[in-house]
């Protein structure tokens, strides 16, 4: 049981406010001592502020591909993540997206970010770094470091050259904006993309 001073501090109000609430019948003390001192049960006032123990955090494995044509690759990513997490004995959850790495509004990504901010994630597992985001992955990793979340990237491989990274970024930008302009399934869009991809590769 807490004193009136402790309760006032807990609720962020003054002791006189608690006395007024008692007179108005809004908040009555749970008991009084032999000397007439008020005592309050804080667990009744804000139950969510008290937990029986630490909240369990879990491993989140995230997979992503850019287009419907890559669904098979998405399935391979998920299988790899499942095998990797199981082999390490981790309790895990798989989140996946089908969409551009420049789209920050994908359902799986938003779900992941919400869990990270809420402190529910113990470990983030990716097959490759760019499966998270084409731009901004480092910011997410920085948040993970602040939240004491381990980031595991299964396939680090050889670091791409500056030219290779630039070419991939250009293709991603072209894909996003051309899809918005012409529609992702239009014949004109696909034909233009093929020509641009060939030009970037050259």
DRENNU-158528 format. One line per 8 residues: their letters; for each residue x, y, z of N, C-alpha, C. Coordinates in steps of 0.1 Angstrom, whole numbers, plus 5000, padded with zeros to 4 digits. Each point is the difference from the previous one (the first is absolute). Layout:
N
a) X,Y,Z,X,Y,Z,X,Y,Z; ...
***
This chain:
202
xxxxxxxx) 5008,4988,5000,4992,5012,5000,5009,5013,5000; 4996,5009,4992,5008,5013,4999,4993,5011,5008; 5009,5009,5005,4995,5012,5007,4994,5010,4990; 4994,5010,5005,4993,5010,4992,5011,5007,4991; 5012,5002,5006,5011,5007,4993,5005,4991,4989; 5002,4988,5002,5004,4990,4990,4990,4999,4989; 4987,4999,5004,4990,4999,4990,4998,5012,4991; 5002,5012,5006,4999,5013,4993,5011,5000,4989
xxxxxxxx) 5012,4996,5004,5012,5000,4991,4998,4990,4989; 4994,4988,5003,4998,4990,4991,4990,5004,4989; 4989,5008,5004,4990,5004,4991,5003,5014,4994; 5011,5007,5005,5003,5012,4994,4991,5012,5004; 4994,4999,5012,4992,5010,5005,5005,5004,5014; 4993,5010,5006,5004,5005,5014,4992,4992,5010; 5004,5001,5013,4993,4993,5011,4987,5007,5002; 4999,5013,4998,4987,5007,5001,4990,4995,4990
xxxxxxxx) 5005,4996,4988,4991,4995,4990,4994,4987,5004; 5008,4991,5006,4995,4987,5005,4990,5002,5011; 5002,5010,5009,4991,5002,5010,4986,5005,4995; 5001,5009,4989,4988,5005,4994,4993,4989,4993; 5007,4991,4993,4994,4988,4993,4993,4992,5011; 5005,4998,5012,4994,4992,5010,4987,5007,5004; 5000,5013,5002,4988,5007,5004,4989,4999,4989; 5004,5000,4988,4991,4999,4989,4996,4986,4997
xxxxxxxx) 5006,4990,5006,4997,4986,4998,5006,4994,4988; 5010,5007,4993,5006,4996,4988,5011,4989,5003; 5007,5002,5011,5011,4990,5003,5001,4999,5015; 4996,4989,5005,5000,4998,5015,5012,4992,5004; 5006,5002,5011,5012,4992,5005,4995,4985,5001; 5009,4991,4998,4997,4986,5002,4999,4996,5014; 5007,5007,5009,4999,4998,5014,5006,5012,5008; 4998,5000,5012,5006,5010,5009,5007,4993,5012
xxxxxxxx) 5011,5006,5004,5008,4994,5011,4993,5004,5013; 5005,4994,5011,4994,5003,5013,5001,5015,5003; 5009,5007,4995,5002,5014,5002,4992,5008,4990; 4992,4994,4991,4992,5007,4991,5007,5004,4987; 5012,4995,4997,5007,5003,4988,4995,4992,4988; 4998,5007,4989,4995,4993,4988,5010,4991,4994; 4995,4989,4994,5009,4990,4993,4993,4996,4987; 5008,4999,4990,4995,4997,4986,5007,4988,4994
xxxxxxxx) 4992,4992,4993,5005,4989,4993,5003,5004,4986; 5013,5002,4997,5004,5005,4986,4997,4991,4989; 5000,4987,5003,4997,4990,4989,4985,5001,4995; 4992,5006,5009,4986,5002,4995,4998,5013,4992; 5009,5009,5002,4999,5013,4993,5005,4999,4986; 5012,4993,4998,5005,4998,4987,5006,4986,4999; 4991,4990,4997,5005,4986,5000,5011,4998,4989; 5000,5007,4989,5009,4998,4989,5014,5005,5004
xxxxxxxx) 5002,5007,5011,5013,5005,5004,5007,4989,5008; 4994,4989,5003,5006,4989,5008,4999,4987,4992; 5012,4993,5000,5001,4987,4993,5005,4990,5010; 4996,4988,4998,5005,4989,5008,5014,4997,4997; 5005,5003,4989,5014,4998,4996,5003,5007,4987; 5013,4999,4995,5003,5007,4988,4993,4994,4988; 4997,5009,4991,4992,4996,4988,5010,4992,4991; 4995,4989,4995,5008,4991,4991,5002,5006,4987
xxxxxxxx) 5012,5001,4995,5003,5005,4987,5003,4988,4990; 4997,5002,4988,5001,4989,4990,5009,5004,4989; 5004,4990,4992,5007,5002,4987,4991,5002,4989; 5002,5011,4992,4992,5003,4988,5009,4997,4988; 4996,4992,4991,5006,4998,4987,4992,5007,4989; 5007,5008,4992,4993,5008,4990,5005,4996,4986; 4990,4998,4991,5004,4997,4986,4992,5010,4991; 5006,5003,4988,4994,5009,4991,5005,4998,4986
xxxxxxxx) 4990,5001,4990,5004,5001,4986,4993,5012,4994; 5004,5004,4988,4995,5013,4995,4987,4998,4991; 4999,4988,4994,4989,4998,4991,4993,4987,5001; 4988,4998,4993,4993,4988,5000,5008,4989,4993; 5009,5004,4991,5008,4990,4992,5010,4993,5009; 5002,5006,5012,5011,4994,5009,4994,4992,5011; 4987,4996,4999,4994,4993,5011,5008,4987,5004; 5006,4993,4990,5007,4988,5003,5012,5004,5009
xxxxxxxx) 5007,5011,4997,5011,5005,5008,4995,5003,5014; 4989,5006,5001,4994,5003,5014,4998,4987,5008; 4995,4990,4993,4998,4987,5007,5014,4994,5005; 5010,5002,4991,5014,4995,5004,5005,5007,5011; 4998,5013,5001,5005,5008,5011,4993,4996,5013; 4987,4998,4999,4993,4996,5012,5005,4986,5005; 5002,4991,4991,5005,4987,5004,5014,5000,5006; 5008,5009,4994,5014,5002,5006,4999,5006,5014
xxxxxxxx) 4992,5009,5002,4998,5007,5013,4995,4990,5010; 4990,4992,4996,4995,4990,5009,5010,4990,5004; 5008,4995,4991,5010,4990,5002,5011,5006,5009; 5004,5012,4998,5011,5006,5007,4996,5003,5015; 4988,5005,5001,4995,5003,5014,4998,4987,5008; 4994,4990,4993,4998,4987,5007,5013,4994,5004; 5010,5000,4991,5013,4994,5003,5007,5007,5012; 4997,5013,5002,5005,5007,5012,4992,4999,5012
xxxxxxxx) 4989,4993,4999,4991,4998,5012,4992,5012,5004; 4998,5009,4991,4993,5013,5003,4985,4998,4998; 4992,5006,5009,4986,5001,4998,4998,5013,4991; 4993,4998,4989,5001,5011,4990,4986,5002,4993; 4999,5011,4994,4988,5004,4992,5005,5005,4986; 4994,4996,4989,5003,5004,4987,4991,5011,4995; 5006,5011,4996,4993,5011,4993,5005,5001,4986; 4991,5002,4991,5005,5001,4986,4992,5011,4992
xxxxxxxx) 5006,5005,4990,4993,5010,4991,5003,4997,4986; 4991,5005,4991,5002,4999,4986,4998,5015,4995; 5012,5006,4998,4999,5014,4996,5014,5006,4999; 5001,5012,4995,5012,5007,4998,5008,5002,5013; 5013,5000,5000,5008,5003,5011,5000,5015,5004; 4994,5008,4991,4999,5014,5003,4986,5004,5005; 4991,4990,5002,4987,5002,5005,5000,4998,5015; 4998,5011,5008,5001,4999,5014,4986,4997,5007
xxxxxxxx) 4990,4997,4992,4986,4998,5005,4996,4986,4998; 5009,4991,4998,4996,4985,4998,4995,4995,5014; 4991,4991,5000,4993,4995,5012,5011,4993,5009; 5008,4991,4994,5009,4993,5008,5011,5009,5006; 5005,5010,4993,5010,5009,5005,4994,5009,5011; 4988,5005,4998,4994,5008,5011,4998,4991,5013; 4996,4988,4998,4998,4991,5011,5013,4998,5007; 5011,4998,4993,5013,4998,5005,5004,5013,5008
xxxxxxxx) 4999,5011,4994,5004,5013,5007,4992,5002,5013; 4987,4997,5000,4992,5001,5012,5005,4991,5011; 5004,4988,4996,5005,4991,5010,5013,5004,5006; 5009,5006,4991,5013,5005,5004,4998,5011,5010; 4992,5010,4997,4998,5012,5008,4993,4996,5013; 4991,4989,5000,4994,4996,5012,5009,4992,5009; 5012,4996,4995,5009,4992,5008,4997,4986,5001; 4992,4995,4990,4996,4985,5000,5010,4991,4992
xxxxxxxx) 5011,5006,4994,5009,4993,4992,5013,4998,5007; 5005,4988,5000,5013,4996,5005,5011,4999,4990; 4995,4996,4988,5010,4997,4989,4993,5002,4986; 5006,5007,4991,4995,5001,4986,5009,4992,4991; 4994,4991,4992,5008,4992,4991,4996,5003,4985; 5010,5002,4992,4997,5002,4986,5009,4991,4991; 4996,4997,4988,5008,4992,4991,5011,5009,4995; 4996,5012,4996,5010,5010,4995,4996,5014,5005
xxxxxxxx) 5009,5009,5001,4998,5013,5006,4989,5007,4992; 5001,5000,4986,4990,5008,4992,4986,4994,5000; 4998,4988,5006,4986,4995,5001,4992,5009,5009; 5006,5007,5009,4993,5009,5009,4995,5012,4993; 5010,5008,4995,4997,5013,4992,5012,5002,4991; 4997,5007,4989,5010,5004,4991,5007,5012,5006; 4993,5009,5005,5005,5012,5007,4994,5001,5014; 5008,5002,5010,4995,5002,5013,5003,4988,5009
xxxxxxxx) 5005,4989,4995,5003,4988,5009,5009,5004,5011; 5010,5008,4998,5009,5004,5011,4993,5007,5011; 4989,5008,4997,4993,5007,5011,4992,4989,5008; 4995,4990,4994,4993,4990,5007,5010,4992,5009; 5012,4997,4995,5010,4993,5007,5004,5009,5012; 5001,5013,4998,5004,5009,5012,4989,4999,5011; 4988,5000,4996,4989,4999,5010,5001,4986,5007; 5003,4990,4993,5002,4987,5006,5011,5000,5010
xxxxxxxx) 5011,5007,4997,5011,5001,5009,4996,5007,5013; 4992,5011,4999,4995,5007,5011,4991,4991,5009; 4992,4992,4993,4990,4992,5007,5007,4986,5004; 5013,4999,4998,5007,4988,5004,4994,4988,4993; 4998,5001,4987,4995,4990,4991,5012,4995,4991; 5002,4987,5000,5011,4994,4992,4995,4999,4986; 5008,5004,4990,4997,4999,4986,5009,4989,4994; 4994,4990,4994,5007,4989,4994,4997,5000,4985
xxxxxxxx) 5011,5001,4992,4998,5000,4985,5007,4987,4996; 4992,4990,4994,5005,4987,4997,5010,5000,4989; 4997,5007,4989,5009,5000,4988,5006,5014,4999; 5012,5002,5006,5006,5013,4998,5008,5000,4987; 5007,4989,4996,5006,5000,4987,5011,5011,4999; 5004,5001,4987,5010,5011,4997,4992,5013,4998; 5006,5010,5006,4994,5013,4999,4999,5005,4985; 4989,5004,4995,4999,5005,4986,5008,5013,4998
xxxxxxxx) 5004,5002,4988,5008,5012,4997,4990,5012,4999; 5006,5011,5000,4992,5013,5000,4991,5000,4987; 5006,4996,4989,4993,5000,4987,4988,4990,5001; 5002,4988,5006,4989,4990,5001,4989,5005,5009; 5003,5006,5011,4990,5006,5009,4992,5011,4993; 5008,5009,4993,4993,5011,4993,4991,4995,4989; 5004,4989,4993,4991,4995,4989,4988,4994,5006; 5001,4993,5011,4988,4994,5007,4991,5011,5005
xxxxxxxx) 5005,5010,5005,4992,5011,5005,4993,5007,4989; 5007,5002,4989,4993,5007,4988,4989,4991,4995; 5002,4987,4999,4989,4991,4996,4988,5000,5009; 5003,5001,5013,4989,5000,5010,4992,5013,4998; 5007,5011,4998,4993,5013,4998,4992,5000,4987; 5006,4995,4990,4992,4999,4987,4988,4991,5001; 5001,4989,5007,4989,4991,5002,4988,5006,5007; 5004,5008,5011,4989,5006,5008,4993,5011,4992
xxxxxxxx) 5007,5009,4994,4994,5011,4993,4993,4996,4987; 5006,4991,4993,4993,4995,4988,4987,4993,5003; 5000,4992,5011,4988,4993,5004,4989,5010,5003; 5004,5011,5007,4990,5010,5003,4995,5007,4987; 5008,5002,4991,4997,5008,4988,4992,4992,4990; 5003,4987,4998,4993,4992,4990,4992,4989,5005; 5002,4996,5013,4993,4988,5005,5010,4989,4999; 5001,4992,5011,5010,4990,5002,4998,4989,4990
xxxxxxxx) 4988,4998,4994,4998,4988,4991,4999,5004,4985; 5002,5013,4997,4998,5004,4987,5011,4995,4991; 4997,4997,4987,5010,4995,4991,5011,5011,4997; 4995,5013,5000,5009,5011,4997,5010,5001,5011; 4996,4999,5012,5009,5001,5012,5010,4989,5000; 4996,4987,4998,5009,4989,5000,5011,5002,4989; 4995,5004,4988,5010,5002,4989,5010,5010,5003; 4996,5011,5006,5009,5011,5003,5010,4996,5011
xxxxxxxx) 4995,4992,5010,5009,4995,5010,5010,4991,4995; 4997,4991,4991,5010,4991,4994,5011,5008,4993; 4996,5010,4992,5010,5009,4994,5009,5007,5009; 4994,5005,5011,5008,5008,5010,5009,4990,5008; 4995,4989,5003,5009,4990,5007,5012,4996,4992; 4998,4998,4987,5011,4997,4991,5010,5011,4999; 4995,5013,5000,5009,5011,4999,5008,5001,5013; 4994,4998,5012,5007,5001,5012,5010,4989,5002
xx) 4997,4988,4995,5010,4989,5001,5012,5003,4991; 4998,5006,4988,5011,5003,4991,5009,5011,5006
***
